[in-house]
C-alpha cells in the first residue's frame, strides 16, 4: 500500500507562502513517508487502523489546502490596469465605467496605449455608452428658507402678506411659483412701505392708548394745553374710520347723553373732538338719560394719530397737570439752589445769565450756549441746505452730533443724521455707489441689474439706473416720454380728434360718419355737408355720381380716405405749431400708424358711375326719375330723423 505513493501525489508540497506574500523553498524537504506518517499520527489515534481509502482522502485534503494557499492568477485578458482605467474615467466622466474597463482589459499602461485608447473613444464621435444619470430628488426648502427666497424676489412686498401665502402654498410648489410670477407681473400686492407704516402707527397707537406715559407725551407735545387751545391749529377733516372711532368714544364717555345729541354736537363743532367734549360736559342734567347706555366696542385699529393725541390729552388732563406742576416746583427749587451756589451760566448768544447747567451745551471748542439758541441756529442752517453747524460765537469749531441730538427733536435729528451719513459715504469714493433719484438712500446695486431698488421705507421706488426716471421696463430710455413729450403728443392727438369729428352748426353735437352719403341730417333737424361742414338745404350742394360739376362737394366719397387726409393734415399743422420737425421727432408719434390703420380697415366704397344714368332719357322719364329720387330722399330723412343722425 505504501509503495504505490510517489511525489506526484502531493504536488507543490515543498512550497509555502511566507508572511510577506512571496513563495520560497522550505529549508528541509520531508520525504513522502514522513509526511504520511505525520498525517497518520495527527489525525488517527494509534488504536485506529488506517485503510487505503482513508489515506487517499487525507491526500486529497492536503491538496485542497495547498491549493487554497496558492494565489489564483487571472487570465491575462481579464486583468485590469487601474493606471489606465482611472485616467480614462477622469477624461470621459460621462462614459459608462463598464465600457472603460472592457476596452482596458489585457492592456498595460504606457503613453502609447493611453493615446490609442483615447483615440479609440474619440473615433466614436462621442457615441460611446454613457453613464446612467440618476436624477436626485428636488431639494425642498423649508418654510423659513422659502419665505426668505420670496422676500429676495419681492423686495418691496409686505412681509406678513408673503408669510401668509408662503404658509398657504408651501405644499404646492407650482401654485407658489405661479403666485410669485403673477406678483412680479402685476405688482398688485401690499407694499413694504405700507407694512412699516402700519407698524409705526401701531406703535404710536399704543403710545397714546395702552402704554400711555405722561413724560413721553410731553416729549412730543411739550405744552399740550397751549397746543390744543390754539384756534389756529390746523385740524384735518376726519375720514369715515376716524369719525366712527370718535363717535364710539363719545358714546362710551357720555353714556347719559343721547346718541342723537352727541352726533348733533359733533357735527355742530365741525368734528372737533375737544370742543365737542367741552360742550357735552355742560349738557343740561334734565335732558340726560335716566340710566347709562351700554358701552360699544371700540375699533381696534385707527390711523388718525392726531385724534388719538386729543383723546389721550382729554383722558389724562389731571395727570398731565400734576406732572407739569411737580416739574415746575422742582425746577424752581433747583434754580434757587444753583443761584445760591453760583452755578447759573450765561449764554454767549442771547446773553441770558440765569441758564441752568442742564440747559447749557457747548461747541467743540468749549463755547457755552443755551440749548434754545443752538436748536434755532441748527434749524436755520439746515433750512439753508447746510450740513455743517458752525459755532454761534467767533470760533471756527462746530457742534458735534451728540450736541445736536440733545437739542433737536428726534424727527429733526434723524433727518440731519441721515443727510450727513449720505454725504460721508459719497465723499468716501466707493466704486459703483449709487443714490436713489427720489431720496437719499445709497447702495451698491448689482452690475447686471438695470433697475435701482430703493429700500428706504419712506420711498421704496424702482428707478432706471441710466436715465434716473421711474422704472419703464420693458421700454428703452429713449422710448420713455418726458413731461414735455407728453404735452406735445397730447396736443397733436387733440388736434387730430378735432379734425376727425364734425360739429352740428345748430346744436353743437359732435358726430362722425361711418358710411353713406355726405349729406348729414342731425337729430335737431339741421342739414350740413360732411366734406366742407357747411349748412345745406338740398342735394344741389353736391355733385352726384357721374356728375360733371367738379366744383361741388361729392355726394359720395371714400370716408376712410376723407378721415385720413383730414387727420394727417391737422397733425402736420399741430406739429408746426409746437415746432416739431423731421429732425426733432416725438418719442411716440401719434401719426405713425395712421396709414396702416386705414389700410387694414378700408371698407368697399360705392363706385361712381362712369356716366350719368339720367342722360338719354326724355323729359317725362326724367321727371319720373327725379320724383322717385325725391320720394326716396324724403323717406331717408324721416328714417334718419328717428335714429338721431345720418
ABEGO torsion letter per residue (X at the ends): XAAABBAAABBGAABBBBAAGBBBBBABBBBAAAAAAAAAAAABBAABBBBAAAAAAAAAAAAAAAAAABBBBBBAAABBBAAAAAAAAAABAABBAAAAAAAABGBBBBAAAAAAAAAAAAAAGGABBBBBBBBBBBBBBBAAAAAAAAAAABAABBAAAAAAAAAAAAABAAAAAAAAAAAAAAGBBBBAAAAAAAAAAAAAAAAABAABBAAAAAAABABAAAAAABAABBBBBBBAAAAAAAAAAAAAABAABBAAAAAAAAAAAGGBAAAAAAAAAABBAAABBABBBBBBBBBABBABAAAAAAAAAAAAAAAAAAAAAAAAAAAAAAAAAAAAAGABBBBAAAGBABBBAAABBBBAAGBBBBAAAAAAAAAAAAAAGBABBBBABABABBBBAAAAAAABBAAAAAAAAAAAAAAAAAAAGBBGBBBBAABABBBBBBAABABBBBABAAAGBBBBAAAGBBBAOABBAAABBBAAAAAAAAAAAAAAAAAABBBBAAAGBBBBBABEBABBBBAAGBBBBAAAGBBBABAAABBBBGBABAABBBABBBAAAAAAAAAAAAAAAAAAAAGBBAABBBABBAAAAAAAAAAAABBBBBBBBABBAABGBBAAAAAAAAAAAAAAAAAAAAAAAAAGBX
